[in-house]
Amino acid sequence: MANQGQTAPAGIKSGIESLTDSARKAGAKGLPPVHLWNPPFCGDLDMRIARDGTWFYNGTPIGRPALVRLFSTILKREDGKHFLVTPVEKVGIQVDDAPFLAVEMVRDGEGDASTLRFRTNVDDWVTCDAQHRLRFERDKDDGLTPYLHVRADLWAKVTRAIYYDLVDLGEEHMADGVMKFGIRSGGAFFAMADADQMRPAS
């Protein structure tokens, strides 16, 4: 068995072919229960998810959306690292930022009853609520980058276009004695920043 940090041997079928076969079998009846699987670690696979959501294998983009979606269903995060997991094997992959992108947003309802739903780049729909929250991180230019919790410590980076839509939907709300600017969805409020930081300069 390969040690942590080693690359899984290319000639062994415990590489991409075996993962594909196992993922298809495991996902035959829906999203596989990867949180219940704890197989032995088989090394790192030369697979990477770039910041723009593109999946690469051996340095080449994976051009089949169905295959990308299949792999996304067996993705797992442990101790800050990402793995593809089946009932019998676990291989490490590289994720440059978040493994998913939120590429579309739909708003249902108005005011306190409003709910936002997001479609990811692998065509999963996620309803934003207390269990699937939005968080906002400062980037290197001191701007904000939103992320949506998809499932089990896996996140989707919200595209810049949708971020501007979120700002347009934002409202002020008192939280812990501080006026915050943020987003309301699914009965929860997700703060972007202090309200005075989001107000236009006079």
mmCIF file of the C-alpha atoms, coordinates in Angstrom:
data_MODEL
# 
_entry.id   MODEL 
# 
loop_
_atom_site.group_PDB 
_atom_site.id 
_atom_site.type_symbol 
_atom_site.label_atom_id 
_atom_site.label_alt_id 
_atom_site.label_comp_id 
_atom_site.label_asym_id 
_atom_site.label_entity_id 
_atom_site.label_seq_id 
_atom_site.pdbx_PDB_ins_code 
_atom_site.Cartn_x 
_atom_site.Cartn_y 
_atom_site.Cartn_z 
_atom_site.occupancy 
_atom_site.B_iso_or_equiv 
_atom_site.pdbx_formal_charge 
_atom_site.auth_seq_id 
_atom_site.auth_comp_id 
_atom_site.auth_asym_id 
_atom_site.auth_atom_id 
_atom_site.pdbx_PDB_model_num 
ATOM 1   C CA . MET A 1 1   ? 0.000   0.000  0.000   1.00 0.00 ? 1   MET A CA 1 
ATOM 2   C CA . ALA A 1 2   ? 1.248   3.476  -0.817  1.00 0.00 ? 2   ALA A CA 1 
ATOM 3   C CA . ASN A 1 3   ? 2.054   5.845  2.009   1.00 0.00 ? 3   ASN A CA 1 
ATOM 4   C CA . GLN A 1 4   ? 0.532   9.303  2.451   1.00 0.00 ? 4   GLN A CA 1 
ATOM 5   C CA . GLY A 1 5   ? 1.884   11.605 -0.247  1.00 0.00 ? 5   GLY A CA 1 
ATOM 6   C CA . GLN A 1 6   ? 2.792   8.786  -2.632  1.00 0.00 ? 6   GLN A CA 1 
ATOM 7   C CA . THR A 1 7   ? 1.130   8.357  -6.009  1.00 0.00 ? 7   THR A CA 1 
ATOM 8   C CA . ALA A 1 8   ? -0.996  5.300  -6.600  1.00 0.00 ? 8   ALA A CA 1 
ATOM 9   C CA . PRO A 1 9   ? 0.705   2.927  -9.084  1.00 0.00 ? 9   PRO A CA 1 
ATOM 10  C CA . ALA A 1 10  ? -0.594  3.623  -12.592 1.00 0.00 ? 10  ALA A CA 1 
ATOM 11  C CA . GLY A 1 11  ? -0.661  -0.034 -13.614 1.00 0.00 ? 11  GLY A CA 1 
ATOM 12  C CA . ILE A 1 12  ? -2.943  -1.161 -10.811 1.00 0.00 ? 12  ILE A CA 1 
ATOM 13  C CA . LYS A 1 13  ? -6.670  -1.004 -11.430 1.00 0.00 ? 13  LYS A CA 1 
ATOM 14  C CA . SER A 1 14  ? -7.076  0.826  -8.108  1.00 0.00 ? 14  SER A CA 1 
ATOM 15  C CA . GLY A 1 15  ? -6.676  3.975  -10.221 1.00 0.00 ? 15  GLY A CA 1 
ATOM 16  C CA . ILE A 1 16  ? -9.246  5.849  -12.249 1.00 0.00 ? 16  ILE A CA 1 
ATOM 17  C CA . GLU A 1 17  ? -10.799 2.779  -13.908 1.00 0.00 ? 17  GLU A CA 1 
ATOM 18  C CA . SER A 1 18  ? -11.493 1.064  -10.610 1.00 0.00 ? 18  SER A CA 1 
ATOM 19  C CA . LEU A 1 19  ? -12.825 4.298  -9.108  1.00 0.00 ? 19  LEU A CA 1 
ATOM 20  C CA . THR A 1 20  ? -15.168 4.749  -12.045 1.00 0.00 ? 20  THR A CA 1 
ATOM 21  C CA . ASP A 1 21  ? -16.493 1.188  -11.755 1.00 0.00 ? 21  ASP A CA 1 
ATOM 22  C CA . SER A 1 22  ? -16.922 1.401  -7.986  1.00 0.00 ? 22  SER A CA 1 
ATOM 23  C CA . ALA A 1 23  ? -18.555 4.827  -8.115  1.00 0.00 ? 23  ALA A CA 1 
ATOM 24  C CA . ARG A 1 24  ? -21.092 3.645  -10.680 1.00 0.00 ? 24  ARG A CA 1 
ATOM 25  C CA . LYS A 1 25  ? -22.019 0.642  -8.560  1.00 0.00 ? 25  LYS A CA 1 
ATOM 26  C CA . ALA A 1 26  ? -22.171 2.617  -5.312  1.00 0.00 ? 26  ALA A CA 1 
ATOM 27  C CA . GLY A 1 27  ? -24.231 5.422  -6.819  1.00 0.00 ? 27  GLY A CA 1 
ATOM 28  C CA . ALA A 1 28  ? -26.744 3.210  -8.589  1.00 0.00 ? 28  ALA A CA 1 
ATOM 29  C CA . LYS A 1 29  ? -29.470 4.225  -6.111  1.00 0.00 ? 29  LYS A CA 1 
ATOM 30  C CA . GLY A 1 30  ? -28.536 7.863  -5.501  1.00 0.00 ? 30  GLY A CA 1 
ATOM 31  C CA . LEU A 1 31  ? -25.786 9.730  -3.698  1.00 0.00 ? 31  LEU A CA 1 
ATOM 32  C CA . PRO A 1 32  ? -23.363 7.188  -2.178  1.00 0.00 ? 32  PRO A CA 1 
ATOM 33  C CA . PRO A 1 33  ? -22.993 7.193  1.655   1.00 0.00 ? 33  PRO A CA 1 
ATOM 34  C CA . VAL A 1 34  ? -19.306 8.163  1.563   1.00 0.00 ? 34  VAL A CA 1 
ATOM 35  C CA . HIS A 1 35  ? -19.502 9.378  5.188   1.00 0.00 ? 35  HIS A CA 1 
ATOM 36  C CA . LEU A 1 36  ? -19.919 5.741  6.232   1.00 0.00 ? 36  LEU A CA 1 
ATOM 37  C CA . TRP A 1 37  ? -16.927 4.463  4.273   1.00 0.00 ? 37  TRP A CA 1 
ATOM 38  C CA . ASN A 1 38  ? -13.443 4.241  5.764   1.00 0.00 ? 38  ASN A CA 1 
ATOM 39  C CA . PRO A 1 39  ? -11.379 2.091  3.382   1.00 0.00 ? 39  PRO A CA 1 
ATOM 40  C CA . PRO A 1 40  ? -7.562  1.943  3.393   1.00 0.00 ? 40  PRO A CA 1 
ATOM 41  C CA . PHE A 1 41  ? -5.669  4.836  1.833   1.00 0.00 ? 41  PHE A CA 1 
ATOM 42  C CA . CYS A 1 42  ? -4.244  3.802  -1.549  1.00 0.00 ? 42  CYS A CA 1 
ATOM 43  C CA . GLY A 1 43  ? -2.074  6.823  -2.362  1.00 0.00 ? 43  GLY A CA 1 
ATOM 44  C CA . ASP A 1 44  ? -2.571  10.071 -4.249  1.00 0.00 ? 44  ASP A CA 1 
ATOM 45  C CA . LEU A 1 45  ? -4.127  10.140 -7.694  1.00 0.00 ? 45  LEU A CA 1 
ATOM 46  C CA . ASP A 1 46  ? -2.904  12.707 -10.228 1.00 0.00 ? 46  ASP A CA 1 
ATOM 47  C CA . MET A 1 47  ? -6.256  14.458 -10.207 1.00 0.00 ? 47  MET A CA 1 
ATOM 48  C CA . ARG A 1 48  ? -6.879  18.137 -9.511  1.00 0.00 ? 48  ARG A CA 1 
ATOM 49  C CA . ILE A 1 49  ? -9.880  20.428 -9.270  1.00 0.00 ? 49  ILE A CA 1 
ATOM 50  C CA . ALA A 1 50  ? -8.862  23.906 -10.392 1.00 0.00 ? 50  ALA A CA 1 
ATOM 51  C CA . ARG A 1 51  ? -10.232 27.167 -9.004  1.00 0.00 ? 51  ARG A CA 1 
ATOM 52  C CA . ASP A 1 52  ? -12.587 27.481 -11.965 1.00 0.00 ? 52  ASP A CA 1 
ATOM 53  C CA . GLY A 1 53  ? -14.116 24.060 -11.241 1.00 0.00 ? 53  GLY A CA 1 
ATOM 54  C CA . THR A 1 54  ? -12.289 22.184 -14.033 1.00 0.00 ? 54  THR A CA 1 
ATOM 55  C CA . TRP A 1 55  ? -11.265 18.640 -13.149 1.00 0.00 ? 55  TRP A CA 1 
ATOM 56  C CA . PHE A 1 56  ? -7.875  17.462 -14.450 1.00 0.00 ? 56  PHE A CA 1 
ATOM 57  C CA . TYR A 1 57  ? -6.463  13.937 -14.664 1.00 0.00 ? 57  TYR A CA 1 
ATOM 58  C CA . ASN A 1 58  ? -2.748  13.558 -15.421 1.00 0.00 ? 58  ASN A CA 1 
ATOM 59  C CA . GLY A 1 59  ? -2.702  17.252 -16.335 1.00 0.00 ? 59  GLY A CA 1 
ATOM 60  C CA . THR A 1 60  ? -5.488  16.943 -18.917 1.00 0.00 ? 60  THR A CA 1 
ATOM 61  C CA . PRO A 1 61  ? -9.003  18.346 -18.395 1.00 0.00 ? 61  PRO A CA 1 
ATOM 62  C CA . ILE A 1 62  ? -11.680 15.694 -17.984 1.00 0.00 ? 62  ILE A CA 1 
ATOM 63  C CA . GLY A 1 63  ? -13.971 16.552 -20.870 1.00 0.00 ? 63  GLY A CA 1 
ATOM 64  C CA . ARG A 1 64  ? -16.883 14.290 -19.949 1.00 0.00 ? 64  ARG A CA 1 
ATOM 65  C CA . PRO A 1 65  ? -19.356 16.080 -17.644 1.00 0.00 ? 65  PRO A CA 1 
ATOM 66  C CA . ALA A 1 66  ? -20.979 12.770 -16.686 1.00 0.00 ? 66  ALA A CA 1 
ATOM 67  C CA . LEU A 1 67  ? -17.634 11.439 -15.454 1.00 0.00 ? 67  LEU A CA 1 
ATOM 68  C CA . VAL A 1 68  ? -16.927 14.613 -13.464 1.00 0.00 ? 68  VAL A CA 1 
ATOM 69  C CA . ARG A 1 69  ? -20.346 14.355 -11.847 1.00 0.00 ? 69  ARG A CA 1 
ATOM 70  C CA . LEU A 1 70  ? -19.742 10.686 -11.057 1.00 0.00 ? 70  LEU A CA 1 
ATOM 71  C CA . PHE A 1 71  ? -16.461 11.467 -9.301  1.00 0.00 ? 71  PHE A CA 1 
ATOM 72  C CA . SER A 1 72  ? -18.075 14.363 -7.448  1.00 0.00 ? 72  SER A CA 1 
ATOM 73  C CA . THR A 1 73  ? -20.479 11.929 -5.770  1.00 0.00 ? 73  THR A CA 1 
ATOM 74  C CA . ILE A 1 74  ? -17.625 10.018 -4.111  1.00 0.00 ? 74  ILE A CA 1 
ATOM 75  C CA . LEU A 1 75  ? -15.728 13.100 -2.964  1.00 0.00 ? 75  LEU A CA 1 
ATOM 76  C CA . LYS A 1 76  ? -14.912 13.322 0.736   1.00 0.00 ? 76  LYS A CA 1 
ATOM 77  C CA . ARG A 1 77  ? -13.005 15.805 2.886   1.00 0.00 ? 77  ARG A CA 1 
ATOM 78  C CA . GLU A 1 78  ? -11.060 14.767 5.969   1.00 0.00 ? 78  GLU A CA 1 
ATOM 79  C CA . ASP A 1 79  ? -8.684  16.930 8.013   1.00 0.00 ? 79  ASP A CA 1 
ATOM 80  C CA . GLY A 1 80  ? -8.659  19.598 5.312   1.00 0.00 ? 80  GLY A CA 1 
ATOM 81  C CA . LYS A 1 81  ? -7.712  17.157 2.534   1.00 0.00 ? 81  LYS A CA 1 
ATOM 82  C CA . HIS A 1 82  ? -9.881  15.823 -0.289  1.00 0.00 ? 82  HIS A CA 1 
ATOM 83  C CA . PHE A 1 83  ? -10.261 12.202 -1.313  1.00 0.00 ? 83  PHE A CA 1 
ATOM 84  C CA . LEU A 1 84  ? -12.219 10.065 -3.737  1.00 0.00 ? 84  LEU A CA 1 
ATOM 85  C CA . VAL A 1 85  ? -13.653 7.194  -1.729  1.00 0.00 ? 85  VAL A CA 1 
ATOM 86  C CA . THR A 1 86  ? -15.318 3.883  -2.527  1.00 0.00 ? 86  THR A CA 1 
ATOM 87  C CA . PRO A 1 87  ? -16.159 1.045  -0.115  1.00 0.00 ? 87  PRO A CA 1 
ATOM 88  C CA . VAL A 1 88  ? -12.762 -0.534 -0.813  1.00 0.00 ? 88  VAL A CA 1 
ATOM 89  C CA . GLU A 1 89  ? -10.297 2.293  -1.552  1.00 0.00 ? 89  GLU A CA 1 
ATOM 90  C CA . LYS A 1 90  ? -9.458  5.916  -0.866  1.00 0.00 ? 90  LYS A CA 1 
ATOM 91  C CA . VAL A 1 91  ? -7.189  8.097  -3.014  1.00 0.00 ? 91  VAL A CA 1 
ATOM 92  C CA . GLY A 1 92  ? -6.095  11.661 -2.422  1.00 0.00 ? 92  GLY A CA 1 
ATOM 93  C CA . ILE A 1 93  ? -6.700  14.430 -4.952  1.00 0.00 ? 93  ILE A CA 1 
ATOM 94  C CA . GLN A 1 94  ? -5.742  18.108 -5.083  1.00 0.00 ? 94  GLN A CA 1 
ATOM 95  C CA . VAL A 1 95  ? -8.361  20.844 -4.779  1.00 0.00 ? 95  VAL A CA 1 
ATOM 96  C CA . ASP A 1 96  ? -7.074  24.355 -5.450  1.00 0.00 ? 96  ASP A CA 1 
ATOM 97  C CA . ASP A 1 97  ? -9.968  26.120 -3.700  1.00 0.00 ? 97  ASP A CA 1 
ATOM 98  C CA . ALA A 1 98  ? -13.462 24.663 -3.297  1.00 0.00 ? 98  ALA A CA 1 
ATOM 99  C CA . PRO A 1 99  ? -14.442 21.424 -5.082  1.00 0.00 ? 99  PRO A CA 1 
ATOM 100 C CA . PHE A 1 100 ? -17.654 22.911 -6.498  1.00 0.00 ? 100 PHE A CA 1 
ATOM 101 C CA . LEU A 1 101 ? -18.860 26.154 -8.049  1.00 0.00 ? 101 LEU A CA 1 
ATOM 102 C CA . ALA A 1 102 ? -22.306 27.664 -7.474  1.00 0.00 ? 102 ALA A CA 1 
ATOM 103 C CA . VAL A 1 103 ? -23.208 28.798 -10.982 1.00 0.00 ? 103 VAL A CA 1 
ATOM 104 C CA . GLU A 1 104 ? -26.931 29.618 -10.774 1.00 0.00 ? 104 GLU A CA 1 
ATOM 105 C CA . MET A 1 105 ? -29.223 31.070 -8.103  1.00 0.00 ? 105 MET A CA 1 
ATOM 106 C CA . VAL A 1 106 ? -33.010 31.068 -7.797  1.00 0.00 ? 106 VAL A CA 1 
ATOM 107 C CA . ARG A 1 107 ? -34.985 32.979 -5.175  1.00 0.00 ? 107 ARG A CA 1 
ATOM 108 C CA . ASP A 1 108 ? -38.293 31.606 -3.885  1.00 0.00 ? 108 ASP A CA 1 
ATOM 109 C CA . GLY A 1 109 ? -40.590 33.794 -1.779  1.00 0.00 ? 109 GLY A CA 1 
ATOM 110 C CA . GLU A 1 110 ? -40.117 37.277 -0.399  1.00 0.00 ? 110 GLU A CA 1 
ATOM 111 C CA . GLY A 1 111 ? -38.854 38.921 2.782   1.00 0.00 ? 111 GLY A CA 1 
ATOM 112 C CA . ASP A 1 112 ? -38.372 36.715 5.849   1.00 0.00 ? 112 ASP A CA 1 
ATOM 113 C CA . ALA A 1 113 ? -39.902 33.766 3.967   1.00 0.00 ? 113 ALA A CA 1 
ATOM 114 C CA . SER A 1 114 ? -37.454 33.928 1.068   1.00 0.00 ? 114 SER A CA 1 
ATOM 115 C CA . THR A 1 115 ? -35.238 30.982 0.223   1.00 0.00 ? 115 THR A CA 1 
ATOM 116 C CA . LEU A 1 116 ? -32.269 30.860 -2.136  1.00 0.00 ? 116 LEU A CA 1 
ATOM 117 C CA . ARG A 1 117 ? -31.445 27.762 -4.133  1.00 0.00 ? 117 ARG A CA 1 
ATOM 118 C CA . PHE A 1 118 ? -28.132 27.294 -5.919  1.00 0.00 ? 118 PHE A CA 1 
ATOM 119 C CA . ARG A 1 119 ? -27.140 24.999 -8.777  1.00 0.00 ? 119 ARG A CA 1 
ATOM 120 C CA . THR A 1 120 ? -23.576 23.728 -8.761  1.00 0.00 ? 120 THR A CA 1 
ATOM 121 C CA . ASN A 1 121 ? -21.353 23.049 -11.747 1.00 0.00 ? 121 ASN A CA 1 
ATOM 122 C CA . VAL A 1 122 ? -22.167 19.324 -11.398 1.00 0.00 ? 122 VAL A CA 1 
ATOM 123 C CA . ASP A 1 123 ? -25.928 20.041 -11.494 1.00 0.00 ? 123 ASP A CA 1 
ATOM 124 C CA . ASP A 1 124 ? -26.713 19.549 -7.821  1.00 0.00 ? 124 ASP A CA 1 
ATOM 125 C CA . TRP A 1 125 ? -29.318 21.921 -6.378  1.00 0.00 ? 125 TRP A CA 1 
ATOM 126 C CA . VAL A 1 126 ? -28.640 23.122 -2.832  1.00 0.00 ? 126 VAL A CA 1 
ATOM 127 C CA . THR A 1 127 ? -31.158 25.044 -0.723  1.00 0.00 ? 127 THR A CA 1 
ATOM 128 C CA . CYS A 1 128 ? -29.445 27.664 1.416   1.00 0.00 ? 128 CYS A CA 1 
ATOM 129 C CA . ASP A 1 129 ? -30.529 27.345 5.048   1.00 0.00 ? 129 ASP A CA 1 
ATOM 130 C CA . ALA A 1 130 ? -29.067 26.730 8.502   1.00 0.00 ? 130 ALA A CA 1 
ATOM 131 C CA . GLN A 1 131 ? -27.724 23.322 7.402   1.00 0.00 ? 131 GLN A CA 1 
ATOM 132 C CA . HIS A 1 132 ? -26.394 24.614 4.074   1.00 0.00 ? 132 HIS A CA 1 
ATOM 133 C CA . ARG A 1 133 ? -25.065 27.998 5.008   1.00 0.00 ? 133 ARG A CA 1 
ATOM 134 C CA . LEU A 1 134 ? -23.294 30.791 3.214   1.00 0.00 ? 134 LEU A CA 1 
ATOM 135 C CA . ARG A 1 135 ? -19.949 32.035 4.495   1.00 0.00 ? 135 ARG A CA 1 
ATOM 136 C CA . PHE A 1 136 ? -17.979 35.017 3.235   1.00 0.00 ? 136 PHE A CA 1 
ATOM 137 C CA . GLU A 1 137 ? -14.184 35.198 3.214   1.00 0.00 ? 137 GLU A CA 1 
ATOM 138 C CA . ARG A 1 138 ? -11.921 38.179 2.607   1.00 0.00 ? 138 ARG A CA 1 
ATOM 139 C CA . ASP A 1 139 ? -9.749  37.736 -0.460  1.00 0.00 ? 139 ASP A CA 1 
ATOM 140 C CA . LYS A 1 140 ? -6.306  39.182 -1.162  1.00 0.00 ? 140 LYS A CA 1 
ATOM 141 C CA . ASP A 1 141 ? -7.848  42.368 -2.595  1.00 0.00 ? 141 ASP A CA 1 
ATOM 142 C CA . ASP A 1 142 ? -9.934  42.800 0.591   1.00 0.00 ? 142 ASP A CA 1 
ATOM 143 C CA . GLY A 1 143 ? -13.080 41.850 -1.318  1.00 0.00 ? 143 GLY A CA 1 
ATOM 144 C CA . LEU A 1 144 ? -15.506 39.135 -0.272  1.00 0.00 ? 144 LEU A CA 1 
ATOM 145 C CA . THR A 1 145 ? -15.772 35.634 -1.714  1.00 0.00 ? 145 THR A CA 1 
ATOM 146 C CA . PRO A 1 146 ? -18.911 33.659 -0.813  1.00 0.00 ? 146 PRO A CA 1 
ATOM 147 C CA . TYR A 1 147 ? -18.977 29.905 -0.280  1.00 0.00 ? 147 TYR A CA 1 
ATOM 148 C CA . LEU A 1 148 ? -22.009 27.632 0.057   1.00 0.00 ? 148 LEU A CA 1 
ATOM 149 C CA . HIS A 1 149 ? -22.004 24.471 2.163   1.00 0.00 ? 149 HIS A CA 1 
ATOM 150 C CA . VAL A 1 150 ? -23.017 21.598 -0.110  1.00 0.00 ? 150 VAL A CA 1 
ATOM 151 C CA . ARG A 1 151 ? -22.646 18.554 2.129   1.00 0.00 ? 151 ARG A CA 1 
ATOM 152 C CA . ALA A 1 152 ? -20.327 16.988 4.709   1.00 0.00 ? 152 ALA A CA 1 
ATOM 153 C CA . ASP A 1 153 ? -17.635 19.707 4.769   1.00 0.00 ? 153 ASP A CA 1 
ATOM 154 C CA . LEU A 1 154 ? -17.699 20.130 0.983   1.00 0.00 ? 154 LEU A CA 1 
ATOM 155 C CA . TRP A 1 155 ? -18.206 23.671 -0.271  1.00 0.00 ? 155 TRP A CA 1 
ATOM 156 C CA . ALA A 1 156 ? -19.047 25.484 -3.486  1.00 0.00 ? 156 ALA A CA 1 
ATOM 157 C CA . LYS A 1 157 ? -17.465 28.812 -4.356  1.00 0.00 ? 157 LYS A CA 1 
ATOM 158 C CA . VAL A 1 158 ? -20.139 31.244 -5.493  1.00 0.00 ? 158 VAL A CA 1 
ATOM 159 C CA . THR A 1 159 ? -19.327 32.881 -8.820  1.00 0.00 ? 159 THR A CA 1 
ATOM 160 C CA . ARG A 1 160 ? -18.623 36.606 -8.936  1.00 0.00 ? 160 ARG A CA 1 
ATOM 161 C CA . ALA A 1 161 ? -21.797 37.329 -10.940 1.00 0.00 ? 161 ALA A CA 1 
ATOM 162 C CA . ILE A 1 162 ? -23.951 35.660 -8.286  1.00 0.00 ? 162 ILE A CA 1 
ATOM 163 C CA . TYR A 1 163 ? -22.058 37.486 -5.551  1.00 0.00 ? 163 TYR A CA 1 
ATOM 164 C CA . TYR A 1 164 ? -23.246 40.790 -7.009  1.00 0.00 ? 164 TYR A CA 1 
ATOM 165 C CA . ASP A 1 165 ? -26.795 39.408 -7.049  1.00 0.00 ? 165 ASP A CA 1 
ATOM 166 C CA . LEU A 1 166 ? -26.405 38.539 -3.370  1.00 0.00 ? 166 LEU A CA 1 
ATOM 167 C CA . VAL A 1 167 ? -25.277 42.076 -2.579  1.00 0.00 ? 167 VAL A CA 1 
ATOM 168 C CA . ASP A 1 168 ? -28.405 43.386 -4.304  1.00 0.00 ? 168 ASP A CA 1 
ATOM 169 C CA . LEU A 1 169 ? -30.538 41.084 -2.122  1.00 0.00 ? 169 LEU A CA 1 
ATOM 170 C CA . GLY A 1 170 ? -28.659 41.925 1.066   1.00 0.00 ? 170 GLY A CA 1 
ATOM 171 C CA . GLU A 1 171 ? -30.187 43.582 4.102   1.00 0.00 ? 171 GLU A CA 1 
ATOM 172 C CA . GLU A 1 172 ? -29.108 44.906 7.488   1.00 0.00 ? 172 GLU A CA 1 
ATOM 173 C CA . HIS A 1 173 ? -29.723 42.841 10.587  1.00 0.00 ? 173 HIS A CA 1 
ATOM 174 C CA . MET A 1 174 ? -28.687 43.210 14.227  1.00 0.00 ? 174 MET A CA 1 
ATOM 175 C CA . ALA A 1 175 ? -26.541 40.286 15.373  1.00 0.00 ? 175 ALA A CA 1 
ATOM 176 C CA . ASP A 1 176 ? -24.849 40.133 18.788  1.00 0.00 ? 176 ASP A CA 1 
ATOM 177 C CA . GLY A 1 177 ? -25.319 43.859 19.233  1.00 0.00 ? 177 GLY A CA 1 
ATOM 178 C CA . VAL A 1 178 ? -23.679 44.734 15.902  1.00 0.00 ? 178 VAL A CA 1 
ATOM 179 C CA . MET A 1 179 ? -25.523 45.814 12.770  1.00 0.00 ? 179 MET A CA 1 
ATOM 180 C CA . LYS A 1 180 ? -24.570 43.389 10.015  1.00 0.00 ? 180 LYS A CA 1 
ATOM 181 C CA . PHE A 1 181 ? -25.179 43.317 6.282   1.00 0.00 ? 181 PHE A CA 1 
ATOM 182 C CA . GLY A 1 182 ? -25.995 39.916 4.887   1.00 0.00 ? 182 GLY A CA 1 
ATOM 183 C CA . ILE A 1 183 ? -28.363 37.480 3.255   1.00 0.00 ? 183 ILE A CA 1 
ATOM 184 C CA . ARG A 1 184 ? -31.552 35.924 4.577   1.00 0.00 ? 184 ARG A CA 1 
ATOM 185 C CA . SER A 1 185 ? -32.510 32.486 3.286   1.00 0.00 ? 185 SER A CA 1 
ATOM 186 C CA . GLY A 1 186 ? -34.381 29.489 4.632   1.00 0.00 ? 186 GLY A CA 1 
ATOM 187 C CA . GLY A 1 187 ? -35.112 31.176 7.954   1.00 0.00 ? 187 GLY A CA 1 
ATOM 188 C CA . ALA A 1 188 ? -31.446 31.966 8.634   1.00 0.00 ? 188 ALA A CA 1 
ATOM 189 C CA . PHE A 1 189 ? -29.307 35.106 8.288   1.00 0.00 ? 189 PHE A CA 1 
ATOM 190 C CA . PHE A 1 190 ? -25.775 34.944 6.890   1.00 0.00 ? 190 PHE A CA 1 
ATOM 191 C CA . ALA A 1 191 ? -23.641 37.999 7.619   1.00 0.00 ? 191 ALA A CA 1 
ATOM 192 C CA . MET A 1 192 ? -21.306 39.327 4.950   1.00 0.00 ? 192 MET A CA 1 
ATOM 193 C CA . ALA A 1 193 ? -19.719 42.136 6.941   1.00 0.00 ? 193 ALA A CA 1 
ATOM 194 C CA . ASP A 1 194 ? -20.476 44.960 9.357   1.00 0.00 ? 194 ASP A CA 1 
ATOM 195 C CA . ALA A 1 195 ? -23.207 47.107 7.849   1.00 0.00 ? 195 ALA A CA 1 
ATOM 196 C CA . ASP A 1 196 ? -21.093 50.263 7.787   1.00 0.00 ? 196 ASP A CA 1 
ATOM 197 C CA . GLN A 1 197 ? -18.485 48.488 5.634   1.00 0.00 ? 197 GLN A CA 1 
ATOM 198 C CA . MET A 1 198 ? -21.082 47.793 2.954   1.00 0.00 ? 198 MET A CA 1 
ATOM 199 C CA . ARG A 1 199 ? -22.680 51.232 2.842   1.00 0.00 ? 199 ARG A CA 1 
ATOM 200 C CA . PRO A 1 200 ? -21.654 53.546 -0.010  1.00 0.00 ? 200 PRO A CA 1 
ATOM 201 C CA . ALA A 1 201 ? -19.183 56.229 0.969   1.00 0.00 ? 201 ALA A CA 1 
ATOM 202 C CA . SER A 1 202 ? -20.893 59.608 1.419   1.00 0.00 ? 202 SER A CA 1 
# 
